[in-house]
Amino acid sequence: MTGAAARRGRPRDASRDRALLDATLAVLTESGYATLTTAAVAARAGVSTATLYRRWPSKEALVVDAAAAYAKELTAQPDTGTLEGDLRALLRDKAASLTGNEGGVLRTLIGEAAYSTSLAEALVKAFMLPVRRRVEEITQRAVDRGEIPPVEHADLLGDLVIGPMMSRFFLTPLPPNEVDAATAAETADRMLTFLLLAVGHKGHS
């Protein structure tokens, strides 16, 4: 058997990939993008830099994939059976993703995206587009159930989730660690009333 055939026959270790992506996010949160090194990531994951480079050719490619994997875990789509329940779950999900350790990761990635087109594009695909699609799906389900009339420009509704959340948790000065999970959920619930009005919901269930 040739070396190439042997390599084709050996499956890639998914657990090692995950360890490297988790290590990337940990190092990124601690030191930022500018001072993040592949050597530090490899050491955190307990592998060699050669192992890392066989999977990702550059630091930027590694961080882009880590951001995408991280975002994928934040896009659960429960169907609660009501518009109000679906939007509450969405808002609480986004509030949780913008606070605590998760918020620190995202804040770092957004800051670095200003200097990296690839990272900026990855964040749009991984964070913004899923929210927009999710709001469109939630809205269409509500229309199909007869809860609300058809919504014009439903593709813009996702920005009514992203914008206020970013303003509240990223742009409003808050003391460190002031926003815990309960406070984030309470803030999300306060925003719910305005989002329901935006989609034409006439009253709470």
KOLTINU-335053 format. One record per residue (C-alpha): x, y, z. Coordinates in pm, 1 decimal, always signed. Example, Ala and Ser with C-alpha at 12.3 -4.5 7.8 and 13.67 -1.06 7.14 Angstrom:
<nodes>
{node {+1230.0; -450.0; +780.0}};
{node {+1367.0; -106.0; +714.0}};
</nodes>
This chain:
<nodes>
{node {+0.0; +0.0; +0.0}};
{node {+140.2; +338.9; -96.4}};
{node {+177.8; +623.8; +150.4}};
{node {-97.1; +818.5; -27.7}};
{node {-333.1; +522.0; -4.8}};
{node {-254.6; +482.3; +363.7}};
{node {-329.6; +847.4; +425.6}};
{node {-657.9; +819.6; +239.6}};
{node {-749.3; +516.5; +449.0}};
{node {-690.0; +690.1; +783.0}};
{node {-992.9; +891.7; +897.2}};
{node {-931.9; +1240.3; +1034.2}};
{node {-961.5; +1259.1; +1412.6}};
{node {-1268.2; +1476.9; +1475.6}};
{node {-1195.2; +1497.8; +1847.8}};
{node {-853.8; +1648.3; +1774.6}};
{node {-1011.8; +1901.1; +1539.5}};
{node {-1255.3; +1998.8; +1812.9}};
{node {-978.1; +2028.7; +2070.3}};
{node {-791.8; +2265.7; +1840.5}};
{node {-1100.1; +2479.4; +1774.6}};
{node {-1179.6; +2498.6; +2147.1}};
{node {-817.7; +2588.8; +2220.5}};
{node {-830.7; +2861.0; +1954.9}};
{node {-1130.0; +3025.7; +2119.9}};
{node {-970.0; +3000.6; +2463.5}};
{node {-644.0; +3160.9; +2350.8}};
{node {-831.2; +3419.7; +2144.8}};
{node {-1034.4; +3525.8; +2448.4}};
{node {-727.3; +3549.1; +2669.7}};
{node {-485.4; +3725.6; +2436.8}};
{node {-677.5; +3862.2; +2137.2}};
{node {-621.7; +3795.8; +1770.4}};
{node {-308.2; +4003.6; +1724.2}};
{node {-103.7; +3807.5; +1978.4}};
{node {-263.4; +3467.9; +1919.8}};
{node {-9.5; +3217.7; +1785.5}};
{node {-58.5; +2875.1; +1636.6}};
{node {+207.6; +2747.6; +1877.7}};
{node {-1.4; +2863.1; +2175.5}};
{node {-313.7; +2701.3; +2032.1}};
{node {-133.6; +2374.4; +1963.5}};
{node {+11.5; +2370.1; +2314.0}};
{node {-331.1; +2436.7; +2467.8}};
{node {-478.6; +2150.6; +2264.9}};
{node {-188.8; +1916.9; +2345.3}};
{node {-82.4; +1860.9; +1985.2}};
{node {+210.6; +1961.9; +1767.3}};
{node {+205.9; +2267.0; +1540.6}};
{node {+257.9; +2026.5; +1249.2}};
{node {-73.1; +1861.1; +1338.9}};
{node {-242.9; +2201.9; +1341.2}};
{node {-97.1; +2305.9; +1005.4}};
{node {-209.3; +1982.7; +842.0}};
{node {-563.7; +2102.2; +914.4}};
{node {-537.6; +2481.0; +879.0}};
{node {-279.2; +2661.4; +665.8}};
{node {-286.1; +2986.9; +862.0}};
{node {-392.1; +3153.1; +1184.8}};
{node {-672.8; +3335.3; +1007.3}};
{node {-815.5; +3014.0; +857.7}};
{node {-805.9; +2853.5; +1201.4}};
{node {-986.5; +3144.3; +1369.6}};
{node {-1249.1; +3159.2; +1092.6}};
{node {-1329.7; +2788.7; +1139.6}};
{node {-1332.6; +2825.7; +1517.9}};
{node {-1579.0; +3115.3; +1487.6}};
{node {-1804.0; +2912.2; +1258.4}};
{node {-1800.0; +2608.9; +1489.3}};
{node {-1871.2; +2828.4; +1789.7}};
{node {-2161.4; +3002.4; +1616.7}};
{node {-2315.9; +2673.6; +1509.7}};
{node {-2371.9; +2587.6; +1876.1}};
{node {-2566.1; +2911.8; +1929.5}};
{node {-2830.7; +2857.3; +1661.8}};
{node {-3075.1; +2610.3; +1815.8}};
{node {-3423.4; +2648.4; +1666.8}};
{node {-3698.0; +2530.7; +1901.6}};
{node {-4053.8; +2541.4; +1770.9}};
{node {-4263.4; +2632.5; +2074.5}};
{node {-4590.4; +2640.5; +1882.4}};
{node {-4652.9; +3014.0; +1926.4}};
{node {-4501.0; +3331.0; +1785.7}};
{node {-4446.2; +3473.9; +2133.1}};
{node {-4273.7; +3158.1; +2255.2}};
{node {-4052.8; +3134.1; +1946.4}};
{node {-3942.6; +3497.5; +1967.2}};
{node {-3880.4; +3475.0; +2341.9}};
{node {-3656.0; +3170.8; +2286.9}};
{node {-3470.0; +3352.2; +2008.4}};
{node {-3414.2; +3669.0; +2210.6}};
{node {-3297.9; +3477.6; +2516.9}};
{node {-3065.5; +3269.4; +2299.9}};
{node {-2908.3; +3581.2; +2149.9}};
{node {-2883.6; +3753.8; +2488.5}};
{node {-2698.3; +3452.0; +2626.4}};
{node {-2461.8; +3448.0; +2328.7}};
{node {-2368.4; +3814.5; +2381.7}};
{node {-2295.7; +3790.8; +2754.5}};
{node {-2065.1; +3591.2; +2980.5}};
{node {-1781.5; +3390.2; +2826.1}};
{node {-1970.4; +3358.8; +2498.3}};
{node {-2003.9; +3734.9; +2472.8}};
{node {-1632.8; +3780.1; +2534.2}};
{node {-1549.1; +3550.1; +2244.6}};
{node {-1789.7; +3724.4; +2010.2}};
{node {-1672.3; +4069.9; +2116.1}};
{node {-1314.4; +3973.3; +2033.7}};
{node {-1409.8; +3826.9; +1696.2}};
{node {-1611.7; +4133.6; +1597.5}};
{node {-1325.1; +4363.7; +1693.3}};
{node {-1080.3; +4166.7; +1481.1}};
{node {-1321.4; +4142.2; +1186.8}};
{node {-1256.8; +4510.6; +1115.4}};
{node {-905.9; +4410.0; +1003.1}};
{node {-986.5; +4081.8; +829.0}};
{node {-1224.1; +4047.0; +535.7}};
{node {-1227.3; +3669.2; +570.1}};
{node {-1317.5; +3685.0; +937.3}};
{node {-1583.8; +3950.2; +871.4}};
{node {-1741.8; +3733.2; +601.7}};
{node {-1729.5; +3431.6; +833.5}};
{node {-1907.6; +3623.4; +1108.4}};
{node {-2182.2; +3738.3; +871.9}};
{node {-2238.6; +3380.1; +755.1}};
{node {-2206.8; +3224.2; +1100.5}};
{node {-2383.7; +3479.7; +1322.6}};
{node {-2598.0; +3722.0; +1124.8}};
{node {-2746.7; +3513.4; +844.1}};
{node {-2869.7; +3235.7; +1077.9}};
{node {-3054.1; +3492.6; +1291.8}};
{node {-3215.5; +3647.7; +986.3}};
{node {-3322.0; +3307.7; +852.9}};
{node {-3451.3; +3203.7; +1194.1}};
{node {-3668.5; +3514.6; +1229.1}};
{node {-3806.9; +3465.2; +878.5}};
{node {-3895.5; +3102.4; +962.4}};
{node {-4054.8; +3201.4; +1294.4}};
{node {-4257.5; +3470.7; +1120.9}};
{node {-4372.9; +3239.9; +842.4}};
{node {-4484.5; +2976.9; +1094.6}};
{node {-4687.2; +3244.6; +1274.4}};
{node {-4845.7; +3353.5; +945.2}};
{node {-4930.1; +2990.9; +863.2}};
{node {-5092.6; +2950.5; +1207.0}};
{node {-5296.7; +3266.0; +1152.3}};
{node {-5138.0; +3454.4; +1444.2}};
{node {-5027.0; +3748.7; +1229.5}};
{node {-5085.8; +3877.1; +875.7}};
{node {-4810.7; +3832.5; +614.0}};
{node {-4508.8; +4047.2; +697.9}};
{node {-4352.5; +4267.7; +432.1}};
{node {-3971.2; +4270.5; +427.0}};
{node {-3946.1; +3984.6; +674.5}};
{node {-3579.2; +3953.7; +579.2}};
{node {-3512.4; +4275.1; +773.7}};
{node {-3664.9; +4152.1; +1098.1}};
{node {-3349.0; +3971.2; +1202.0}};
{node {-3174.3; +4306.8; +1229.3}};
{node {-3436.5; +4410.2; +1487.5}};
{node {-3292.7; +4130.8; +1702.1}};
{node {-2924.5; +4182.5; +1624.9}};
{node {-2915.6; +4562.7; +1645.4}};
{node {-3079.0; +4620.5; +1987.1}};
{node {-2892.4; +4326.0; +2138.4}};
{node {-2555.6; +4455.9; +2019.0}};
{node {-2642.2; +4806.9; +2136.8}};
{node {-2746.7; +4686.5; +2481.1}};
{node {-2473.1; +4435.4; +2556.6}};
{node {-2176.5; +4560.8; +2352.0}};
{node {-2214.6; +4939.0; +2325.2}};
{node {-2380.4; +5028.9; +2656.6}};
{node {-2115.1; +5074.6; +2928.9}};
{node {-2171.5; +4812.2; +3197.5}};
{node {-1948.5; +4713.8; +3490.1}};
{node {-1764.7; +4383.6; +3435.7}};
{node {-1970.0; +4074.4; +3520.3}};
{node {-2280.9; +4284.4; +3594.0}};
{node {-2492.1; +4101.2; +3335.3}};
{node {-2556.3; +3747.0; +3453.0}};
{node {-2778.7; +3487.7; +3284.7}};
{node {-3090.5; +3602.3; +3470.2}};
{node {-3034.9; +3968.0; +3380.2}};
{node {-2971.8; +3879.7; +3015.4}};
{node {-3297.5; +3681.1; +3001.6}};
{node {-3488.4; +3967.3; +3166.9}};
{node {-3352.0; +4212.2; +2910.2}};
{node {-3452.4; +3977.9; +2628.1}};
{node {-3805.2; +3953.7; +2765.0}};
{node {-3836.5; +4333.5; +2777.1}};
{node {-3738.7; +4350.7; +2410.2}};
{node {-4001.2; +4090.2; +2323.3}};
{node {-4291.5; +4336.3; +2339.2}};
{node {-4135.7; +4560.1; +2075.4}};
{node {-4048.5; +4273.8; +1843.7}};
{node {-4402.9; +4136.3; +1866.4}};
{node {-4539.0; +4475.8; +1764.4}};
{node {-4295.5; +4489.9; +1473.5}};
{node {-4432.9; +4165.1; +1327.7}};
{node {-4795.9; +4267.2; +1373.1}};
{node {-4883.6; +4070.8; +1684.6}};
{node {-5187.0; +4230.5; +1851.7}};
{node {-5159.8; +4093.7; +2202.9}};
{node {-4986.5; +3847.3; +2432.7}};
{node {-5109.6; +3490.4; +2465.5}};
</nodes>
